[in-house]
Amino acid sequence: QVQLVESGGGLVQTGGSLRLSCAASVSIFSINVMGWYRQAPGKQRELVASITRGGPTNYADSVKGRFTISRDNAENTVSLQMNSLKPEDTAVYYCNAASPRGTFWGQGTQVTVSS
């Protein structure tokens, strides 16, 4: 079992920045892929960004150039730096871990971008 706890969400104005963090209850060194997803009201959950154990990253087209995902294997954390935020970025953001033991989700953190 892997427990994931997100933090760092909140309310920010258009153009502002937020940094989300996800703390894992186990070493993330063995977790193949960690990622951030988001779900806006009335919409399906979508991938925002992911990072593999070796470091390669993947981003949704809508956030490329604005968001940066990183992982700290020593601290067992994954972060998402979000810059130039837009109202359409408003959603609940979820941390995700894809490991040999299965796929795990955090409880989510709300990000609200006001216009």
GUMILUM-18850 format. One record per residue (C-alpha): residue number from 1; residue in one letter; x, y, z. Coordinates in Angstrom, 2 decimals, m for minus. Layout:
// GUMILUM-18850
+-----+------+---------+---------+---------+
: seq : type :      xx :      yy :      zz :
+-----+------+---------+---------+---------+
: NUM :    a :       X :       Y :       Z :
...
+-----+------+---------+---------+---------+
//
This chain:
// GUMILUM-18850
+-----+------+---------+---------+---------+
: seq : type :      xx :      yy :      zz :
+-----+------+---------+---------+---------+
:   1 :    q :    0.00 :    0.00 :    0.00 :
:   2 :    v :    1.24 :    3.48 :   m0.90 :
:   3 :    q :   m0.29 :    6.52 :    0.75 :
:   4 :    l :   m0.02 :    9.85 :   m1.02 :
:   5 :    v :   m0.72 :   13.19 :    0.63 :
:   6 :    e :   m1.00 :   16.35 :   m1.46 :
:   7 :    s :   m0.50 :   19.89 :   m0.25 :
:   8 :    g :   m0.09 :   23.36 :   m1.68 :
:   9 :    g :   m3.43 :   24.03 :   m3.32 :
:  10 :    g :   m5.34 :   27.24 :   m2.85 :
:  11 :    l :   m6.80 :   30.33 :   m4.45 :
:  12 :    v :   m4.68 :   32.42 :   m6.80 :
:  13 :    q :   m5.31 :   35.13 :   m9.37 :
:  14 :    t :   m4.81 :   34.69 :  m13.09 :
:  15 :    g :   m1.11 :   34.78 :  m13.89 :
:  16 :    g :   m0.09 :   33.67 :  m10.43 :
:  17 :    s :    1.85 :   30.62 :   m9.29 :
:  18 :    l :    1.36 :   27.69 :   m6.96 :
:  19 :    r :    3.52 :   24.74 :   m6.03 :
:  20 :    l :    1.88 :   21.42 :   m5.24 :
:  21 :    s :    3.68 :   18.73 :   m3.29 :
:  22 :    c :    2.93 :   15.05 :   m2.88 :
:  23 :    a :    4.46 :   13.09 :   m0.03 :
:  24 :    a :    4.59 :    9.30 :   m0.32 :
:  25 :    s :    4.51 :    6.89 :    2.61 :
:  26 :    v :    7.13 :    4.68 :    0.99 :
:  27 :    s :   10.31 :    5.13 :   m0.95 :
:  28 :    i :    9.42 :    6.35 :   m4.41 :
:  29 :    f :   12.64 :    5.01 :   m5.87 :
:  30 :    s :   10.81 :    1.82 :   m6.84 :
:  31 :    i :    7.76 :    3.61 :   m8.25 :
:  32 :    n :    7.94 :    3.57 :  m12.02 :
:  33 :    v :    5.85 :    6.63 :  m12.78 :
:  34 :    m :    4.50 :    9.40 :  m10.61 :
:  35 :    g :    2.12 :   11.97 :  m11.91 :
:  36 :    w :   m0.38 :   14.72 :  m11.33 :
:  37 :    y :   m3.93 :   14.54 :  m12.62 :
:  38 :    r :   m6.76 :   17.02 :  m12.34 :
:  39 :    q :  m10.52 :   16.94 :  m12.47 :
:  40 :    a :  m12.67 :   19.99 :  m13.04 :
:  41 :    p :  m16.40 :   20.00 :  m12.23 :
:  42 :    g :  m18.34 :   18.06 :  m14.85 :
:  43 :    k :  m15.21 :   16.86 :  m16.60 :
:  44 :    q :  m13.20 :   13.67 :  m16.66 :
:  45 :    r :   m9.96 :   13.33 :  m14.75 :
:  46 :    e :   m7.03 :   14.14 :  m17.01 :
:  47 :    l :   m3.28 :   13.74 :  m16.88 :
:  48 :    v :   m1.43 :   16.98 :  m16.21 :
:  49 :    a :    2.17 :   15.78 :  m15.95 :
:  50 :    s :    4.12 :   12.64 :  m15.18 :
:  51 :    i :    7.71 :   11.73 :  m14.42 :
:  52 :    t :    9.39 :    8.35 :  m14.62 :
:  53 :    r :   11.86 :    6.88 :  m12.20 :
:  54 :    g :   14.65 :    7.73 :  m14.62 :
:  55 :    g :   13.55 :   11.32 :  m14.98 :
:  56 :    p :   11.79 :   11.74 :  m18.37 :
:  57 :    t :    8.68 :   13.85 :  m18.14 :
:  58 :    n :    5.41 :   14.15 :  m20.01 :
:  59 :    y :    2.99 :   17.09 :  m20.02 :
:  60 :    a :   m0.49 :   17.79 :  m21.26 :
:  61 :    d :   m0.39 :   20.24 :  m24.15 :
:  62 :    s :   m2.44 :   22.73 :  m22.16 :
:  63 :    v :    0.25 :   23.11 :  m19.48 :
:  64 :    k :    3.46 :   22.79 :  m21.49 :
:  65 :    g :    5.79 :   25.69 :  m20.79 :
:  66 :    r :    3.87 :   26.68 :  m17.67 :
:  67 :    f :    4.04 :   23.66 :  m15.35 :
:  68 :    t :    7.09 :   21.70 :  m14.22 :
:  69 :    i :    7.03 :   18.33 :  m12.49 :
:  70 :    s :    9.93 :   17.10 :  m10.39 :
:  71 :    r :   10.64 :   14.25 :   m8.02 :
:  72 :    d :   12.95 :   13.94 :   m5.04 :
:  73 :    n :   13.69 :   10.28 :   m4.43 :
:  74 :    a :   15.55 :   11.06 :   m1.21 :
:  75 :    e :   12.58 :   12.94 :    0.27 :
:  76 :    n :    9.93 :   10.69 :   m1.34 :
:  77 :    t :    8.13 :   13.67 :   m2.81 :
:  78 :    v :    6.85 :   14.78 :   m6.18 :
:  79 :    s :    6.15 :   18.43 :   m6.87 :
:  80 :    l :    4.30 :   20.40 :   m9.50 :
:  81 :    q :    5.33 :   23.99 :  m10.04 :
:  82 :    m :    2.51 :   25.84 :  m11.74 :
:  83 :    n :    3.17 :   29.25 :  m13.27 :
:  84 :    s :    1.07 :   31.62 :  m15.37 :
:  85 :    l :   m2.09 :   30.04 :  m14.03 :
:  86 :    k :   m5.34 :   30.45 :  m15.93 :
:  87 :    p :   m8.97 :   30.11 :  m14.82 :
:  88 :    e :   m9.19 :   26.89 :  m16.87 :
:  89 :    d :   m6.57 :   25.37 :  m14.57 :
:  90 :    t :   m9.15 :   25.38 :  m11.78 :
:  91 :    a :   m9.66 :   21.79 :  m10.62 :
:  92 :    v :   m8.94 :   19.26 :   m7.93 :
:  93 :    y :   m5.39 :   18.03 :   m8.44 :
:  94 :    y :   m4.51 :   14.45 :   m7.59 :
:  95 :    c :   m1.15 :   12.79 :   m7.08 :
:  96 :    n :   m0.76 :    9.37 :   m8.67 :
:  97 :    a :    1.78 :    6.58 :   m8.27 :
:  98 :    a :    2.10 :    3.64 :  m10.65 :
:  99 :    s :    4.16 :    0.96 :   m8.90 :
: 100 :    p :    4.65 :   m2.80 :   m9.15 :
: 101 :    r :    2.19 :   m3.04 :   m6.24 :
: 102 :    g :   m0.53 :   m1.22 :   m8.11 :
: 103 :    t :   m1.83 :    2.27 :   m8.81 :
: 104 :    f :   m2.45 :    4.66 :   m5.94 :
: 105 :    w :   m4.12 :    8.07 :   m5.58 :
: 106 :    g :   m3.97 :   10.89 :   m3.10 :
: 107 :    q :   m7.08 :   12.57 :   m1.71 :
: 108 :    g :   m6.69 :   15.63 :   m3.93 :
: 109 :    t :   m6.07 :   19.32 :   m3.38 :
: 110 :    q :   m8.20 :   22.15 :   m4.73 :
: 111 :    v :   m6.67 :   24.74 :   m7.04 :
: 112 :    t :   m8.83 :   27.75 :   m7.88 :
: 113 :    v :   m7.69 :   30.44 :  m10.30 :
: 114 :    s :   m9.75 :   33.62 :  m10.27 :
: 115 :    s :  m10.11 :   35.81 :  m13.32 :
+-----+------+---------+---------+---------+
//
